[in-house]
């Protein structure tokens, strides 16, 4: 059956057809849709785990129980899950265990563009990489089979363009595999990794990679295409498709088994072509291996190491290197197009993070001192004097770093805000410090940092922005929502009870659309000598839909202070000196933050 | 199966992705190899959205190169001008005459290009430019949300896919109660294109 599938849909379908029984994930772009699609299929247990480490451990446990299992995450999620991932490599598996990592070259929606292929070599596990949806589907049964045959987890590596691009795939109608029955067979030598049991496992891991090296030599989805022999391209993943587009006549070795590599196959290909170019996104992962094999290859001197690749960049760089004729017109960003105003990402109209961000900008006033040098030698952009420092976390609220909100001072990785705030405080920085973290992120990896702050006598204020969902990735459930991955009712963790249980005594719950209450609570909490939590609660307007009575502006009252524009609401625009409120975008009096910042009371709820 | 590269652009919330999803499906059923790639950025609402849709006998890259797009379907003026350099002489640019000023414009940091300026930028790349009052027509039809169907209707007049394929897809895709409205929007878009290209 021919279907137009995204890579994520194809991976989900492939896993289902390969007899997957348990899937655990934490949402993260570009991986989220895999579990969402699995949740639509029958007979698979799916869950949003609290974080990627837990997801990995759940999948490990299921595998130990003899069934095929999967853990799914974005690239940085594998950092969180690294500990159990490495442990699974040591113990090996029972039921097939596949770990999907969706990398994000170009950082479309991530804080870095780490190349997770290194994790395969690092943890000594085999890796498969599809280059389109057909391969994403076809490789999945192989992944489980390799896992079981070689007693190892398998890393299944995708990237944004594989996961999110839709391509045509020929797929089966239904699974045609007998699924394994769950059964745990006790084997402490395999599953209890005390040092005396772990030591004998290491030789087995090395032996496993040796065996896999032979196995991949004849792997049917690696493909040699011999055309013009003067140039041979070795490539994988999305980069392979770009290379096919740019080097129409060249010979190709497409690899889907990128760790371990089929060395003999590569050597034979090297004999067939005059010179080799490795085309890969991000790091020289394949290139370095080929060089270690003693082959002379071109790679990163042609293909950029930074950012997402595309056919245009590849064509330009190949032309500069003299590998292909120069295209008729070399690309350059045309001035007329470059000068157009950008459209930076924004909070949505009615966003429950807007009022808190607005308050934080006001409380965190800046002193701009461009002449001052920082220790790193670079000029300081701004120096905060008395203002509040706001450490932030990963979520929609991070968008408040952009103008006009300019509310945040740090953002590193999931759960980092609370620990960073504690560190700033212990360093002796005299500003008041708040950490800003969403409900899902707090439950993901904020809890232990708050425990730390209580134990180590921090006095920081933690603002938990509770919009009742995992908003940025598209409204997935989490333990605080009371909804399961299948959208069914689930037990609910009450955040205020949780933080009181940790030992925080000063716990406040504030309405996310009450600017004055938010600002006053922050002001009070940052002055106390003990740790405090402010739960700012309000539903995401894209999750809980519905409009209130619309807001309107009385232009006769407006004195053009433009304070309302500083809320950063897309529904509020300015033409000349006139403010307009777009009633189709405005969510109305369920938000009304704009009316609270208007000192002339010119913005009001429209009377019925 | 002629190679056809279509760039669809707009602002988050306008239905660009829905439209390109539908068109991709229609093209696949019509026998094309299809690849489609969306760039959404981080914001759910209000950010720039671009969808690359490539049709042909065999398509490798899911992304269109600069100067290679055969069609630009822009749901908003600024997002039409922004991708002008993806066009080549002979490309068809279809731009919905709607302005959604970004916040940098609202705050006064930069200026929103006027219709004439957008036209001028696009004309540097192609002569076949259609600026259409899509949002106004959609409103007249009864719902601005059918803009995407209307624009696909307009584009359909240039593509080598028979009309029935679009109508079949619409019948499956949209709920029964709004089907008639959507069919009218499609027909209206298609008529608009045929009226404007006749005699040219």
Interface residues (C-beta under 8 A of the other chain):
Chain A: X2 X4 X108 X109 X132 X161 X164 X165 X166 X167 X168 X238 X241 X242 X244 X245 X310 X311 X312 X315 X329 X331 X333 X334 X336 X337 X340 X341 X342 X343 X344 X345 X346 X347 X348 X349 X396 X399 X403 X404 X471 X472 X542 X565 X568 X570 X572 X573 X574 X584
Chain B: X11 X21 X24 X25 X28 X33 X34 X35 X36 X37 X38 X39 X40 X41 X42 X43 X44 X45 X46 X47 X48 X59 X60 X61 X62 X63 X65 X66 X67 X78 X79 X81 X82 X83 X84 X85 X101 X102 X103 X104 X105 X106 X107 X108 X109 X110 X111 X112 X113 X121 X124 X144
